[in-house]
Amino acid sequence: MIDPVLLRENPDLIKRSQKARGASVEAVDDALTADAERRATIQAFESLRASQNQFGKQVASAPPAEKKALVAQAQSLAAEVKGAAAAATEAETRFTAVVRTLANPVIDGVPAGGEENFATLRTHGAVPTFDFEPRDHLELGELLGAIDMARGAKVSGARFYFLRGIGARLEIALMNMALDRALTAGFIPLITPTLVRPEIMDGTGFLGEHADEIYYLPADDLYLTGTSEVALAGYHSDEIVDLTDGPLRYAGWSTCYRREAGSGGKDTRGIIRVHQFNKLEMFAYVLPENAEAEHDRLVALQEDMLQALGLSYRVIDVAAGDLGSSAARKFDIEAWVPTQNAYRELTSTSNCTTYQARRLDIRYRTESGKTAPVGTLNGTLATTRWIVAMLETHQQADGSVLIPEALRPWLGGLDVIRPVGA
């Protein structure tokens, strides 16, 4: 949820943000109207309640002969106060409903527009070239006995798969490498729940326009998470956290589930766009004024990991219309996938400023002793999709794949994967 004070004092900023996102600008005026009504009803209620308190003292001190008439007036006033309280509650509910439709105001410099309007910030590494016809990751995975899509579909349907043999080992090694790097960087590891309550899913901003991406279990009123960001954001919901010693940083390891609604026919081959995968997600609770610096820190950790794995990539500043409602800025890192002749997203890192914290009531205590919403950020440090770029980038003419030196310690020193039976 956005800051109501910001809405009141700088509505034009929020309108510019909504326009850049391609979202409703009129919703800002609706929120302003609802805010004015909310404050007016609260003021009316508080005024009547003050009158009631004052009248109560008058009744208490009145002579017995006058009390009967005064008590009748007090009862009438009490009914007015009750009505004013109900009106204030109703106005508060209306305001909350309207203001929650507004997305997080984007940070200055975020490109306007949709998915194709990103800005490239930097690239790293030369695009790999081959003196043979490169195989795609699924062909390689089948040669290596690493990926079994057919049996995944037999067991669970389209866009499911088995990682087997070296494929399973690769994912576990990748996740452990990422976890060790997160530990070194001061993150606390968590294995998170993958089922969450509606208020947690909604609090992180995932039940908006992309709600159809989420698996829902109506019998239990629980949602399957598409990222451990959801559980990590909910971890400190309704709490006052202590940031006196610096940010709280967590690394959440979880299986993730996505319906991939509306993506029919897109990336159906292999494990690029699937319904289930594993991910290690970084999450930070910070002082709001330190959020942008923390954002850069998370991206640096991701780049170090990708460089250690010998992947070529670019870092992009995602356009406003492709951010999702919670993020005020998002940096994606996309690795080069040779057989697609394109960069494909491997990580997303979002600065959600105080948006999620306001919805989940996560605060810190300021120097004045008052509480204020924290800033929250999230970013991928490893996920199943990375295997796609690794296999294709490091493949050899005979179908074998070189293991990046940095990953070998988590594979017992294995330096090359060879086709099954080779």
N, C-alpha and C positions, 0 to 999 in steps of 0.2 A: 504494500500500500504506500502511496506517496505521502509526503509530509503535508498535513493540512495547512500549516503556516505558509509553506512554499506555494501551495495552491492559491491561498488568499492574497499573498503579497506579490507573487510573480506569475500570474496565470499565463502571461504571454510566453514564458519559457516553456511551460508545459504544452501550450498549443503548438509551439514550434517543434517540440519533441514528437507530439502526436502526428503532426504533418509529415515529419521526416520518416516516421514509421509507416506511414500510409494508414494510420488509425484515425478514429473519429475525433475531429477538433471540437465539434459541438458538445461532446461529452464533458469537456472542460467547463463550458458554461452551465451545463446541467449540474455538475458537481458544485460550482460556485453558488448556484441557486439553492441547492440542497444544504450547503454549509450555512448560508445566511438563515434559512428556515430553522436549521438545527440550533444555531446560536440564539435566535430570537425565542424559540420555545424554551430553551434552557434558562435564558434570562427571565422569562415570564414565570417559570416554575420557581426559580430561586427568589424572585421578588414576592410571590405569594407565600412561599414558605417562611420568609422573613416576617411577613405580616402576620402569619399564623403564630409564629413564636412570640411576637410582641403581644398579640391579642391574648395568647395563653396566659402571659404574665398579668394582663389586665383582669382576666377572669379570676385568677388565683387571689388577687388582692381586693376584689370587689366585695361590697357588703352582701350579706346573704339575700337580702331582698332583691338585689339586681342580678344575682348569679343565674337564675333560671333563664332570663331573656338572653344573657350573654352566652350561656352554654348553647342555646339554639343557634346563635350567630356563629359560634365556634364550629359547630357541626356543619353549617353551610360552607364556611371557609375551608374546612377539612375536605369537603367534597370537591371544591374548586382546586385545591392543591393536588388531590388525587388525579383529577382530570388533566391538570397541567403536567403532572409527572408522566402520565400515559402519553400525552402529546409529545413531550420531550423524547421519550423512549422511541416512539414511532418515527420522529424526525431523525433521530440518531441512526436508526436502522436504515431509513431511506438514504441518508448520506453515505453510510458505509457501503451500501449496495452500489451506489453510483460511483463513488471514488475508487472502489476496487476494480472498476472496469478500465481505469486509466493505467497505462503501462508506466514502468519506471522511466523518469526523464533521462534521456540519453546525455552522455557526457559530451562536452564541446569537442568537436573534431571528428565525431563518428560520422561516416558517410551516410547521406540520405539515400533512400531507395530500397530495393529488394535484394534478393539473393545474388544477382549478377553485379551489383554495384559496390562490392567490397573494394578496399584499397590494399594493395600489396605493400607491406612494410619492409620486408627483406626476404631474400632467398639464401639458401645454404647448400653447397655441394653441387657438383656437376651432374647433369641428368645422365644416368647410366646408359651406355651404349654397348652393343653386342655384335660380335662377328658371326652370329648364328641367329636363327629365328627364335626369339624368346618364347617360352611357354608361359601361360597365365598361371595364377596361383592355384587354381583348382586342378589343372593338369599336373602341375608339380606335386600338389598335395596327394593326388592319387598315385603318382609314380613312387612317392616316398612312403606310401601307406600312412599318411598323416591326416587326411580329410576324407570322410565318407558321407557324402551328401545323400546318396540313394537310400541308405539305411536310416539316415535322419528323417527323410521324408516318409519312409515306411512306418517308422515308429510314431512320429509326431506331426507330419504334414510338411507342406512347402516351407522353405526358409528355416528349417531345422537341420542339424548336422551332427555328426560325431567327429570329435578330434580323437585320433587313436595313435598309439605308438608314439613316435617322435612328435606328432602334432600336439598331443596332450602334454608331452614333456616341454615342448617349446613354449606353450602358453604358461605353464607353471613356472618355468625359468624366467620368462619375461616379467611375470607378476612379482616374483621374488626379487629380481633385480631392481624393479621399481620400488618395492617395499623397502629394501635396504637403503636405497637412495633417499627415500622419504624419511626414514629413521635418522639418517645422518643429518638431514636438514631440519630435524626437530619436530617431526610430525608424530603424533600418537596413533598407532595402528588400531583400527576397529574393524571387526567383521560385523556388518550391519544387518538388521532385519530387511527382508525384501518385500514384506507386506506392511503397509502403513494405514493409519486411520485417515478418513477423508479430510479432517481438519489439518493434518500435516501435509498431505498432498496439495490441498488448496493453498495452504500457507506459503508453500514454496513457489506458487504461481503456475502449477502444471495443470490445473483444471480449467484453463481458459480455452483459447481457440484450438489448442492441440490435445484436448481431452480424449479425442477419439484414438490417440496413439497408446492409451493406457489400458492395460488389462484390469478389469474390475470383477470382484467376487461378491455379487449381491447378497448371497446367503450369509456372508460374514461382514458385509459392509467394509471391506478392505480393498486396497489397491496394490497391485504388483508394481514395484518401482522400476523405472527405466534407467535409473542411475542412483548410486548411493548418496548423491547430493541431497535427495529428499530426506532420507533418514538422518543424515549428518546435520541438516538444517534443523530438523525436529529434535535433535539430541538435547539442545539447550532451550527448547521452547518453554515459555512461561517462567524463565529464570533471569536472575541478575548475575551476569558472569563477571569474573575478575580479570581485567586486562592490565593490571598494574605492572605485571612482569612481562608484558608483551602479548602478541596475538595468541589465541588458542588455535592450534593447527592439528588437523586430524587427517589420516589416510584411511579411507574406507574401502575395504575389499568386499565385493559382492557380485552375485549374478544379477544381470539386468534383463528386463523383459520389455519388448516394444512390439506393438501390433503392426507397425509399419502400414497403417491405414493410408490409403490414397497413393501408395507407391507401386501399385500393380504394374508388372512388366519392367520395373526399374531395378537394375542390379540383382537380377534373379539368379545369376550364375555365381556359385561360390559363396564365400562368407563375408562379403562386403556389407550387405544389408540383410540382417537376420533377426529372428524374433527373440533369441536368447544369446547372451554372451557374458563374458566376465570383464570386470574393470576395476582398476585401482584409481580412486578419485581423491584428489586433495581438496580439503575444505578448510577455510580460515575464518575465524571471528576476529575482527580488528576494530581499532578506533576508526571512525568514519574518515578522518582526515588522512589516515595512512592507507586507505584502500587502494589508491592508484599505484602506490609503490609496491604494495603486496601483489597486485596484479602482475606487474613486471617481474616480480620474484618468482611467481608460479610459472610464468612463461619461460623464464631462464632455466628452471629445473626441467621443464619439458624438452627444451632445445638441447640441453646437455645429454639427456637420455637418448634422443633421436640421433645426435651426432655420434654417441658411443656405439650405436647400432649401425652406423655407416649409411644412414638414409639421407637422401636429398629431399629438401622440403622448402616450403615458403610459409611465412607468417602473414596472415591477413587480418585487417581490421574489418570486422563484419558490419555490413550496412544495417541501418536502423530497423528496416522492415524485416530483417531476418534474425533479430536478436532474441525473440521471445519476450514475454511481458516483464520478466524479473530482471533481466540484464540491462545495465546502463551502458555497458561496453563489453564486447566479446572479441577475443583474439582466437582465431583458429590456426592450427598448424596442419598443413596439408603435405603429405609425402608424395613423391613421384611414383606412380605405378606404371611401369614400362609398357605393358601390353595394352593399357588404356590410353597411353600417350597423354596422360593428364595427372594433375595433382588431385589427391583424394584426402578428405579430412581424417586425421588421426587423433587430434585433440581439440577440445574447446575449453576456453578458460574465460569465465565470466566474472565481472565486477557487478554485484547486485546492490551495491551501496547499502542503504538501510531498508530497502523495499521488503525483503523477506523478513527481516527482524521486526518490522512494524506489524506485519501480518501474524507472526508467531510470538510476538511479545518477548523478544530477547533484548535485554538492556544491559548497560554497564553503569557504574556510578561515577559521575563526574566529580571534579575537584570541589564543586559547590555542595556535593552531597546528594544532588538530584540524580535521577536516572534518565538515560537517553538511549535510543536504539543503537545497536552495534552495526558495523558493516560486515557483510558476508561475501565471500568469494569462493569459487569452485573451479577445479581444472583436472582434466584427465592426465594420469601419469603412465598408464599402460592399459591396453584393452586388446581383445581378441583380433580386431581388425588390423593391428600392427603386423600380424603374421603375413597378411597379404603383401605388404610392401617389402617385408624382409625376404620372403621366398623369391619374389620376382626380381628384386634388386641384386641378390647375391647368388643367383642361379648360374650354373655352368652348362656347357654345351651337352654334356652327357646326362643332364637331368639332376645332377647332384646340386647341393646348395651349401655354400660356405657359411659357417657360423661366425658372426662377429666376435672378435676376441673378447670384448667386454662381457658377452653373454656366456662364454664357455664355462666359467666357474660354476654356474648353476645347471650345467649339463654334464658334469663330471669330466670336463676338459675336452669334450667332443668338439672337433674342429670342422667336420664336414658331414652332411647328411647324404646318404647315397640311396638311389632307387632300390626298392625292395627286390631282393634276389640278385642284385648287381655284385 
